[in-house]
Amino acid sequence: MTEVIRTRREGGILEVTLDRPKANAIDLATSRVMGETFKAFRDDPALRVAIVQTAGDKFFSAGWDLKAAASGDAVDGDYGVGGFAGLQELRDLNKPVIAAVNGMAVGGGFELALSCDLIYTSAHSTFALPEIRAGTLADAATVKLPKRIPYHVAMDLLFTGRWMEAQEAHRWGLVNEILPDNGRLMERVWEIARLLESGPPLVFAAIKEVAREAEAMTFQDAMNRITKRKFRTVDELYDSEDNMEGFRAFAEKRDPVWKGK
């Protein structure tokens, strides 16, 4: 029997694959497993970056499993430590996460991609939020999407539930890059993951915390918190060995060696 969630670890990179035929839909049990997987990634200091992909080339993910809901899974049930799909509400995940979208990202599948820091997609992929047609709310997307793309475009997608092709998603800056097929997609995603793996983990952590928390602050308040080291990750960065390593490496004309401490 195929495991619903498969992981592969290479150095500091964790590849997480959702494999739940036919549409990679996510029920409560799957969401809880995903949450534990991403929590373990968050808490393992040896892991630097995660890749999220799904099996097959038709569906990235159809999102919430309506068949499971019809069988008793409550829409407000226990999604686990990270909320829906394990990433949506996982606290303090201050490491880069890359989505490799190959196929249709629908509803909660679209929201899973939005929970990642970078989105790479194959050329045939499409995105949609069809919740409006079922008379319900695409809750996480309603919060996140107007902050990622122009307001009127986000409202169009939320109000109509229409499909958005990969090319349009790229035009609005919703995805980082379009690749011709899944083979080239995963090649490119691993290339980016290895680049990030070699980067300074404490700086990445500070970037993620500041970007996340500053959304609800004025520019001046955010800057004051940075300069006064009121962000935990910023304080850890400035007290770390890594803080001086970049300067030393530059002066010594060598590549920096980041310890993450």
C-alpha positions as CSV (number, residue, x, y, z in Angstrom):
1,M,0.0,0.0,0.0
2,T,1.4,3.4,-1.0
3,E,2.2,5.8,1.9
4,V,0.1,8.9,1.8
5,I,3.1,11.0,2.8
6,R,6.5,10.1,1.6
7,T,9.7,11.9,2.6
8,R,13.2,11.9,1.2
9,R,16.1,13.5,2.9
10,E,19.2,14.7,1.1
11,G,21.7,16.6,3.3
12,G,19.7,19.6,4.7
13,I,16.8,19.2,2.2
14,L,13.6,17.4,3.0
15,E,11.3,16.5,0.1
16,V,7.7,15.8,1.1
17,T,5.4,14.1,-1.4
18,L,1.6,13.8,-1.0
19,D,0.4,10.7,-2.8
20,R,-3.3,10.2,-2.4
21,P,-5.0,9.1,-5.6
22,K,-6.8,10.2,-7.5
23,A,-6.7,13.9,-6.8
24,N,-4.3,14.2,-3.8
25,A,-7.2,15.5,-1.7
26,I,-6.6,16.0,2.0
27,D,-8.7,14.6,4.8
28,L,-8.3,15.1,8.5
29,A,-6.0,12.1,9.0
30,T,-3.7,13.2,6.1
31,S,-3.6,16.7,7.3
32,R,-2.5,15.6,10.8
33,V,0.3,13.4,9.2
34,M,1.4,16.4,7.2
35,G,1.5,18.6,10.3
36,E,3.7,16.2,12.1
37,T,6.0,15.9,9.1
38,F,6.4,19.7,8.8
39,K,6.7,20.1,12.6
40,A,9.6,17.6,12.6
41,F,11.2,19.5,9.7
42,R,10.8,22.8,11.7
43,D,12.4,21.3,14.8
44,D,15.3,19.5,13.2
45,P,18.3,21.9,13.1
46,A,20.1,19.8,10.5
47,L,17.3,20.4,8.0
48,R,17.5,23.7,6.1
49,V,14.8,23.7,3.4
50,A,11.7,21.7,2.4
51,I,10.2,20.9,-1.0
52,V,6.5,20.1,-1.2
53,Q,5.3,18.1,-4.2
54,T,2.5,15.7,-5.0
55,A,2.3,12.5,-7.0
56,G,1.0,12.4,-10.6
57,D,0.6,15.2,-13.1
58,K,-3.1,15.9,-13.2
59,F,-3.7,17.2,-9.7
60,F,-1.3,19.0,-7.5
61,S,-4.1,18.8,-4.9
62,A,-7.9,19.1,-5.1
63,G,-7.8,20.4,-1.5
64,W,-10.3,19.4,1.1
65,D,-11.5,15.8,0.6
66,L,-15.3,16.1,0.0
67,K,-15.8,12.4,0.0
68,A,-14.3,12.2,3.5
69,A,-16.4,15.1,4.5
70,A,-19.5,13.2,3.3
71,S,-18.4,10.2,5.4
72,G,-18.1,12.3,8.6
73,D,-14.9,14.4,8.5
74,A,-16.0,17.7,10.0
75,V,-14.9,20.8,8.1
76,D,-14.0,22.3,11.5
77,G,-12.4,19.0,12.8
78,D,-8.9,18.4,14.0
79,Y,-6.5,19.2,11.2
80,G,-3.5,18.7,13.4
81,V,-0.6,20.8,14.7
82,G,-0.1,22.8,11.5
83,G,-3.7,23.4,10.5
84,F,-5.0,22.4,7.1
85,A,-2.3,20.4,5.1
86,G,0.2,20.9,7.9
87,L,1.5,24.2,6.8
88,Q,-1.3,26.8,7.0
89,E,-1.0,27.5,10.7
90,L,2.3,26.0,11.7
91,R,3.9,28.4,14.2
92,D,7.5,29.5,13.9
93,L,8.3,27.7,10.7
94,N,11.3,29.9,10.0
95,K,12.8,27.8,7.2
96,P,12.3,28.1,3.4
97,V,9.6,25.9,1.9
98,I,9.3,25.5,-1.9
99,A,6.1,24.3,-3.6
100,A,6.5,22.3,-6.9
101,V,3.1,22.5,-8.5
102,N,2.5,20.0,-11.2
103,G,-1.2,20.0,-12.2
104,M,-4.4,21.5,-10.8
105,A,-4.1,23.3,-7.5
106,V,-7.7,23.6,-6.4
107,G,-9.2,25.1,-3.3
108,G,-7.2,23.9,-0.3
109,G,-4.5,22.7,-2.8
110,F,-4.1,26.3,-3.9
111,E,-3.9,27.3,-0.3
112,L,-1.2,24.6,0.3
113,A,0.9,26.3,-2.4
114,L,0.2,29.7,-0.9
115,S,1.6,28.4,2.4
116,C,5.0,28.0,0.8
117,D,7.6,30.7,0.4
118,L,8.4,30.0,-3.3
119,I,6.2,28.4,-5.9
120,Y,7.5,26.8,-9.1
121,T,5.1,25.3,-11.5
122,S,4.9,23.2,-14.7
123,A,3.4,24.8,-17.8
124,H,0.1,22.9,-17.7
125,S,-0.7,23.7,-14.1
126,T,-3.8,25.7,-13.2
127,F,-5.2,27.3,-10.1
128,A,-8.7,27.9,-8.8
129,L,-10.7,28.6,-5.7
130,P,-14.1,27.1,-6.4
131,E,-15.5,27.3,-2.9
132,I,-17.8,30.1,-3.9
133,R,-19.8,27.7,-6.1
134,A,-20.4,25.4,-3.1
135,G,-21.5,28.4,-1.0
136,T,-18.5,28.3,1.3
137,L,-15.4,30.4,2.1
138,A,-11.9,29.8,0.9
139,D,-10.7,31.0,4.3
140,A,-6.9,31.0,4.1
141,A,-6.9,32.2,0.5
142,T,-9.2,35.1,1.4
143,V,-6.7,36.2,3.9
144,K,-3.5,35.6,1.9
145,L,-4.3,36.2,-1.8
146,P,-5.1,39.9,-1.7
147,K,-1.7,40.4,-0.1
148,R,0.1,38.5,-2.8
149,I,-1.5,39.8,-6.0
150,P,-3.5,43.0,-6.9
151,Y,-6.7,43.3,-4.9
152,H,-9.0,43.3,-7.9
153,V,-7.4,40.1,-9.3
154,A,-7.7,38.4,-6.0
155,M,-11.4,39.3,-5.6
156,D,-12.1,38.1,-9.2
157,L,-10.6,34.7,-8.3
158,L,-12.5,34.5,-5.0
159,F,-15.8,35.8,-6.3
160,T,-16.0,33.7,-9.5
161,G,-14.0,30.6,-8.7
162,R,-12.6,30.8,-12.3
163,W,-9.5,28.9,-13.4
164,M,-6.2,30.7,-13.7
165,E,-3.5,29.3,-16.0
166,A,0.2,29.1,-15.0
167,Q,1.1,31.9,-17.3
168,E,-1.4,34.3,-15.7
169,A,-0.2,33.3,-12.2
170,H,3.3,34.1,-13.3
171,R,2.2,37.4,-14.7
172,W,0.7,38.5,-11.4
173,G,3.8,37.3,-9.5
174,L,2.0,34.5,-7.8
175,V,4.5,31.9,-9.0
176,N,8.3,32.3,-9.3
177,E,8.9,30.4,-12.5
178,I,7.1,28.2,-15.1
179,L,8.9,25.0,-16.3
180,P,8.0,23.0,-19.4
181,D,7.3,19.7,-17.7
182,N,7.6,17.9,-14.3
183,G,11.1,16.6,-15.0
184,R,12.4,20.1,-15.6
185,L,10.3,21.4,-12.7
186,M,11.8,19.1,-10.1
187,E,15.3,19.7,-11.5
188,R,14.8,23.4,-11.1
189,V,13.3,23.1,-7.6
190,W,16.1,21.0,-6.4
191,E,18.6,23.5,-7.9
192,I,16.9,26.2,-5.8
193,A,16.7,24.0,-2.7
194,R,20.5,23.3,-2.8
195,L,21.2,27.0,-3.2
196,L,19.1,27.8,-0.1
197,E,20.6,24.8,1.8
198,S,24.0,26.5,1.4
199,G,22.7,29.9,2.6
200,P,22.7,31.3,6.2
201,P,19.9,29.6,8.1
202,L,19.7,32.3,10.8
203,V,19.2,35.0,8.3
204,F,16.5,33.0,6.5
205,A,14.8,32.6,9.9
206,A,14.9,36.3,10.6
207,I,13.6,37.1,7.1
208,K,10.6,34.8,7.6
209,E,9.7,36.0,11.1
210,V,10.1,39.7,10.2
211,A,8.1,39.4,6.9
212,R,5.3,37.5,8.7
213,E,5.0,39.7,11.7
214,A,5.5,43.0,9.9
215,E,2.3,42.4,7.9
216,A,0.3,43.7,10.8
217,M,2.7,46.6,11.7
218,T,3.5,50.0,10.4
219,F,6.8,50.4,8.6
220,Q,8.2,52.4,11.5
221,D,7.0,50.0,14.2
222,A,8.6,47.1,12.3
223,M,11.9,48.9,11.8
224,N,12.0,49.8,15.5
225,R,11.5,46.2,16.5
226,I,14.3,45.1,14.2
227,T,16.8,47.7,15.4
228,K,15.9,47.1,19.0
229,R,16.2,43.3,18.5
230,K,12.6,42.7,19.5
231,F,12.2,39.8,17.0
232,R,13.5,36.6,18.5
233,T,15.2,35.4,15.3
234,V,16.9,38.8,14.8
235,D,18.2,38.7,18.4
236,E,19.5,35.2,17.8
237,L,21.1,36.2,14.6
238,Y,23.0,39.2,16.1
239,D,24.2,37.0,19.0
240,S,25.4,34.2,16.8
241,E,28.7,33.0,15.4
242,D,27.3,33.2,12.0
243,N,26.8,37.0,12.3
244,M,30.5,37.6,11.8
245,E,31.2,34.7,9.5
246,G,30.0,36.5,6.4
247,F,32.3,39.4,7.1
248,R,35.2,37.2,7.8
249,A,34.6,35.1,4.7
250,F,34.5,38.3,2.6
251,A,37.7,39.7,4.1
252,E,39.4,36.3,3.7
253,K,38.1,35.8,0.1
254,R,36.5,32.4,0.8
255,D,33.0,30.9,0.9
256,P,31.3,31.3,4.3
257,V,30.7,28.3,6.5
258,W,27.3,28.7,8.2
259,K,26.8,26.8,11.5
260,G,23.3,28.0,12.2
261,K,24.2,29.1,15.7
